[in-house]
Amino acid sequence: MAIQISTAIAIYFVIWWIALFLTLPFGVRSQHEDGVGTPGTDPGAPILTRMRSKLIWTTIISAIIYALAMAAYHAGYLSIERLSKLMGMPF
């Protein structure tokens, strides 16, 4: 049950991208919510996005999820045979 490095990177990238979309809305305040705004901008535009901290949190969250998934894979919980049997599909 060895995994190639390119497959591992691809799986981590997909997990990282999903985690990014999960962390993006946290802590964002719009101009409308704070009552401030620059003329000519959308009232729903964020005031401060805090992208650096969101990227750091995304990396931490995705690393934890990836480590758990790889541990489950190496323990045999995420094998093709087991997943196909769980879905009722012949292997």
Summary of the structure (lengths in Angstrom):
residues: 91
radius of gyration: 19.8
end to end distance: 17.0
largest distance: 61.4
contacts: 193
relative contact order: 0.15
helix: 60%
strand: 2%
